[in-house]
Amino acid sequence: MVARRLVDSSTDVIAAVVLDAAGGLVDVSGVDQDRARELADLSRQLVERADGISVDPVEQIEVQASGGAVFAVRDARHVLVCVTRRPALPALVLYDLRHAIGELAPA
């Protein structure tokens, strides 16, 4: 599905997770089952905390760290989060995420 395509198509994307609007795990790639639950929980917390300090719901998140980055995008139905290696280009990763989340929209 979408998470696997993101991981497979980019050398920079280490893991990806898709959540539904309620925070339920829809799809994951790049991690084992135990880590999938942890990644989903952390992704939910990231979005909740970003929303907690914003006037409007946050549609895009970028967090840079010394060893890599976390990017998230969302629409009304899904949240798509990926973890990348450090040299990932933010504009390209966010473009890929926006395109991928568009694939999740009903036809």
C-alpha positions in Angstrom: 0.0 0.0 0.0 1.0 3.6 0.4 3.4 3.2 3.3 5.3 0.5 1.5 5.5 2.5 -1.7 7.0 5.4 0.2 9.7 3.3 1.9 10.5 1.3 -1.3 10.6 4.4 -3.6 13.0 6.5 -1.5 16.4 5.7 -0.1 15.8 8.4 2.5 12.5 7.1 4.0 13.2 4.5 6.7 9.6 3.9 7.9 6.1 5.2 7.1 2.7 4.9 8.9 -0.8 5.8 7.8 -3.4 6.5 10.5 -7.1 7.1 10.0 -8.8 10.3 11.2 -9.4 8.7 14.6 -5.8 7.7 15.0 -6.2 4.0 14.1 -3.4 2.2 12.3 -4.2 1.7 8.6 -0.8 0.9 7.1 2.8 0.7 8.1 6.1 -0.2 6.4 9.8 -0.3 7.4 9.3 -1.6 11.0 8.3 -4.8 12.7 4.9 -5.3 14.3 5.9 -4.1 17.8 7.6 -1.0 16.4 4.6 -0.4 14.2 2.4 0.1 17.2 5.0 2.4 18.8 5.4 4.4 15.6 1.6 4.8 15.3 1.4 5.9 18.9 4.2 8.5 18.5 2.7 9.7 15.3 -0.7 10.3 17.0 1.1 12.2 19.9 3.0 14.3 17.4 -0.2 15.4 15.6 -2.1 15.9 18.9 0.7 18.1 20.4 1.0 20.1 17.2 -2.7 20.7 17.2 -2.6 21.7 20.9 -0.4 24.7 20.2 -2.0 25.8 16.9 -5.2 27.8 16.4 -6.1 25.6 13.4 -5.5 21.9 12.8 -2.0 21.3 11.6 -1.8 20.0 8.1 2.0 19.5 7.8 4.7 18.8 10.3 8.5 18.7 10.0 10.8 17.7 12.9 14.5 17.7 12.3 16.9 15.8 14.6 20.6 15.1 14.4 20.1 11.6 12.9 17.1 12.2 10.7 13.7 13.8 10.5 10.0 13.1 10.9 7.5 14.5 8.4 3.7 14.3 8.6 0.8 15.4 6.4 -2.9 15.0 6.9 -6.2 15.5 5.3 -9.7 15.0 6.6 -9.4 11.2 6.5 -5.8 10.3 7.1 -2.4 11.1 8.7 0.7 10.0 6.9 4.0 10.1 8.8 7.4 9.1 7.7 10.9 8.8 9.3 13.9 9.7 7.2 17.6 9.7 7.2 19.3 13.0 7.8 20.1 14.1 4.2 16.4 13.9 3.1 15.3 17.1 1.2 12.2 18.4 3.1 10.5 19.8 0.1 10.8 16.5 -1.8 9.6 14.4 1.1 6.6 16.6 1.8 5.7 16.6 -1.9 5.9 12.8 -1.9 3.7 12.6 1.2 1.1 15.0 -0.2 1.0 12.9 -3.4 0.7 9.7 -1.4 -2.0 10.9 0.9 -3.9 11.9 -2.2 -3.9 8.3 -3.3 -5.8 7.4 -0.2 -8.8 9.6 -1.1 -11.8 7.8 -2.3 -12.2 7.8 -6.1 
